Amino acid sequence: MSSLLATEPSERLSDALERLLREANGQPMRIRDMVEALQGRGLQMVIILLCLPFLAPVTIPGISIPFGFAIMLSGVRIAFGHRPWLPGFILNRSLSYPSLERMVTYGCRVHRKIERVVRPRMSAVLDTPGMTMVTGLTIALAGFLLSLPIPPPFPLTNTIPGFAIIFLSLGSMERDGRTILWGYALTALATVYVAAIAVVGKAGAVQLWKFLSGLF
């Protein structure tokens, strides 16, 4: 996994994703193989890859908790300057080709729009002491929000933190301080949203208990 420390800024993220789909060649693909296919684009690229299922308007069952945990772990390692590493149960997980195709196709469409406006600027946000730790821990928080098993009736519970992670990772890769600040703002929004859902859920449970108690 040491190859994740390197970067290849000449290749756009959307181009790397299209290459990944070509290398799958119609077959299921393990996360381990996806990481190797990225050819050292960096830990941020791997985090973005893990975020793609949460951006697409398709559901891939059973990935919220493991992918959210992997993103959370990666964010902590970025914060403390540790070498890139992902657990084996994440690396050995496979995605079917149809799921991978939908995920990458939508991801490319989103990232091409983002890439038009991402550029080096506001470098003070990145160069301020301690900001790498703050960014890494913010990615970890957004990954934690992704891993929460929130029921389907509540929309955008994965999409908002997913975009937050994309902005934080892309901003770090392209040294775009403004994009990183957008990532902070989206993470704060996602945190407030999930907290509001928790309050509403608790209030609903209390009302249901009162109703049931009144029947007996």
C-alpha positions as CSV (number, residue, x, y, z in Angstrom):
1,M,0.0,0.0,0.0
2,S,3.0,2.3,0.1
3,S,2.3,3.3,-3.5
4,L,-0.6,5.3,-2.3
5,L,1.8,7.9,-1.0
6,A,2.6,9.1,-4.5
7,T,0.5,11.2,-6.8
8,E,0.2,11.8,-10.5
9,P,-1.4,15.2,-10.8
10,S,-1.2,15.1,-14.6
11,E,-4.1,12.7,-14.8
12,R,-7.5,14.0,-14.0
13,L,-9.7,12.2,-11.5
14,S,-12.4,11.6,-14.1
15,D,-9.8,10.2,-16.5
16,A,-8.5,7.8,-13.8
17,L,-12.0,6.6,-13.1
18,E,-12.7,5.9,-16.8
19,R,-9.4,4.0,-16.9
20,L,-10.5,2.0,-13.9
21,L,-13.7,1.0,-15.7
22,R,-11.8,-0.1,-18.8
23,E,-9.4,-2.3,-16.7
24,A,-12.5,-4.0,-15.1
25,N,-13.4,-5.1,-18.6
26,G,-16.9,-6.2,-17.8
27,Q,-15.8,-8.3,-14.7
28,P,-16.4,-7.8,-11.0
29,M,-13.6,-5.9,-9.3
30,R,-12.2,-6.0,-5.8
31,I,-11.4,-2.8,-3.9
32,R,-7.8,-4.1,-3.8
33,D,-7.6,-4.2,-7.6
34,M,-9.2,-0.7,-7.8
35,V,-6.5,0.7,-5.5
36,E,-3.7,-1.0,-7.6
37,A,-5.3,0.3,-10.8
38,L,-5.1,3.9,-9.5
39,Q,-1.3,3.5,-9.8
40,G,-0.2,5.6,-6.8
41,R,-2.7,8.5,-7.2
42,G,-2.6,8.9,-3.4
43,L,-4.8,8.1,-0.4
44,Q,-7.2,11.0,-1.2
45,M,-7.9,9.3,-4.5
46,V,-8.8,6.1,-2.7
47,I,-11.1,8.0,-0.3
48,I,-12.8,9.5,-3.3
49,L,-13.2,6.1,-4.9
50,L,-14.9,4.8,-1.7
51,C,-17.2,7.8,-1.8
52,L,-18.6,7.3,-5.3
53,P,-21.4,4.9,-4.3
54,F,-22.8,7.5,-2.0
55,L,-23.0,10.1,-4.7
56,A,-24.8,8.0,-7.3
57,P,-28.6,7.7,-7.4
58,V,-28.3,3.9,-7.1
59,T,-28.2,1.7,-4.1
60,I,-25.4,-0.8,-3.5
61,P,-26.5,-2.8,-0.5
62,G,-24.2,-3.5,2.4
63,I,-21.5,-0.9,1.8
64,S,-22.4,2.0,4.0
65,I,-20.9,0.7,7.2
66,P,-17.6,-0.9,5.8
67,F,-16.9,2.0,3.3
68,G,-17.8,4.6,5.9
69,F,-15.4,2.9,8.4
70,A,-12.6,2.7,5.8
71,I,-13.0,6.4,5.1
72,M,-13.1,7.2,8.8
73,L,-9.9,5.2,9.3
74,S,-8.2,6.9,6.3
75,G,-9.1,10.3,7.6
76,V,-7.5,9.6,11.0
77,R,-4.4,8.3,9.3
78,I,-4.2,11.5,7.2
79,A,-4.7,13.6,10.4
80,F,-1.7,12.0,12.2
81,G,0.5,11.6,9.2
82,H,0.5,7.8,9.2
83,R,1.1,5.6,6.1
84,P,-1.9,4.7,4.0
85,W,-3.6,1.4,5.0
86,L,-6.9,-0.2,4.6
87,P,-8.1,-3.4,6.3
88,G,-8.3,-6.6,4.4
89,F,-12.1,-7.0,4.7
90,I,-12.4,-3.7,2.7
91,L,-9.7,-4.5,0.2
92,N,-11.1,-7.9,-0.6
93,R,-14.7,-6.7,-1.1
94,S,-15.9,-6.9,-4.7
95,L,-18.3,-4.8,-6.7
96,S,-20.2,-6.3,-9.6
97,Y,-19.4,-4.7,-13.0
98,P,-23.0,-3.2,-13.5
99,S,-22.7,-1.5,-10.0
100,L,-19.1,-0.3,-10.8
101,E,-20.2,1.0,-14.2
102,R,-23.1,3.0,-12.8
103,M,-21.0,4.3,-10.0
104,V,-18.1,5.4,-12.2
105,T,-20.3,6.8,-14.9
106,Y,-22.2,9.0,-12.5
107,G,-19.0,9.8,-10.6
108,C,-17.2,11.0,-13.8
109,R,-20.1,13.2,-14.6
110,V,-20.0,14.8,-11.2
111,H,-16.3,15.2,-11.0
112,R,-15.9,16.8,-14.5
113,K,-18.2,19.6,-13.3
114,I,-16.1,20.0,-10.0
115,E,-12.8,19.8,-11.9
116,R,-13.7,22.9,-13.9
117,V,-13.7,25.1,-10.8
118,V,-11.0,23.4,-8.6
119,R,-7.6,25.1,-8.8
120,P,-4.7,26.1,-6.5
121,R,-5.9,29.1,-4.4
122,M,-6.1,30.2,-0.8
123,S,-3.0,28.2,0.1
124,A,-3.0,29.7,3.6
125,V,-5.9,27.2,4.4
126,L,-3.5,24.3,3.7
127,D,-0.3,25.8,5.0
128,T,-1.6,26.9,8.4
129,P,-0.1,24.7,11.1
130,G,-2.5,22.0,12.2
131,M,-4.8,22.2,9.2
132,T,-3.8,18.8,7.8
133,M,-4.9,17.3,11.1
134,V,-8.2,19.3,11.0
135,T,-8.9,18.2,7.4
136,G,-8.1,14.5,8.2
137,L,-10.3,14.5,11.3
138,T,-13.1,16.2,9.3
139,I,-12.9,13.5,6.7
140,A,-13.0,11.0,9.6
141,L,-16.2,12.6,10.9
142,A,-17.9,12.6,7.5
143,G,-16.9,8.9,7.1
144,F,-18.5,8.2,10.5
145,L,-21.7,9.9,9.3
146,L,-21.7,7.8,6.2
147,S,-21.5,4.6,8.3
148,L,-24.6,5.4,10.4
149,P,-27.5,3.1,9.6
150,I,-30.1,5.8,9.1
151,P,-33.4,4.5,7.7
152,P,-34.3,5.2,4.0
153,P,-37.2,7.8,4.6
154,F,-34.5,10.4,5.3
155,P,-33.0,11.8,2.1
156,L,-29.4,12.9,1.5
157,T,-28.0,11.4,4.6
158,N,-25.2,9.8,2.6
159,T,-25.0,12.4,-0.2
160,I,-24.1,15.4,1.9
161,P,-21.2,13.8,3.8
162,G,-20.1,12.1,0.5
163,F,-19.8,15.4,-1.2
164,A,-18.0,16.9,1.9
165,I,-15.4,14.1,1.6
166,I,-15.0,14.7,-2.1
167,F,-14.4,18.4,-1.6
168,L,-12.0,17.9,1.2
169,S,-10.0,15.3,-0.7
170,L,-10.0,17.1,-4.0
171,G,-9.0,20.4,-2.2
172,S,-6.1,18.6,-0.6
173,M,-5.0,17.0,-3.9
174,E,-5.2,20.3,-5.9
175,R,-4.2,22.7,-3.1
176,D,-7.5,24.5,-3.3
177,G,-8.2,26.1,0.1
178,R,-11.7,27.3,-1.0
179,T,-12.8,23.8,-1.9
180,I,-11.5,22.5,1.5
181,L,-13.6,25.2,3.2
182,W,-16.7,24.0,1.3
183,G,-15.9,20.6,2.6
184,Y,-15.9,21.9,6.1
185,A,-19.2,23.6,5.6
186,L,-20.8,20.5,4.1
187,T,-19.5,18.4,7.0
188,A,-21.0,20.8,9.5
189,L,-24.3,20.7,7.5
190,A,-24.3,16.9,7.5
191,T,-23.6,16.8,11.3
192,V,-26.5,19.2,12.0
193,Y,-28.8,17.2,9.7
194,V,-28.0,13.8,11.3
195,A,-28.4,15.4,14.8
196,A,-31.8,16.7,13.8
197,I,-32.8,13.3,12.5
198,A,-31.8,11.8,15.9
199,V,-33.8,14.3,17.8
200,V,-36.9,13.8,15.6
201,G,-36.5,10.0,15.9
202,K,-36.2,10.2,19.7
203,A,-39.3,12.5,19.9
204,G,-41.2,10.1,17.7
205,A,-40.3,7.1,19.9
206,V,-41.4,9.0,23.0
207,Q,-44.8,9.9,21.4
208,L,-45.3,6.3,20.3
209,W,-44.5,5.0,23.8
210,K,-47.1,7.5,25.3
211,F,-49.7,6.3,22.7
212,L,-49.1,2.6,23.5
213,S,-49.1,3.3,27.2
214,G,-52.5,4.9,26.9
215,L,-53.9,1.8,25.4
216,F,-53.3,-0.3,28.5
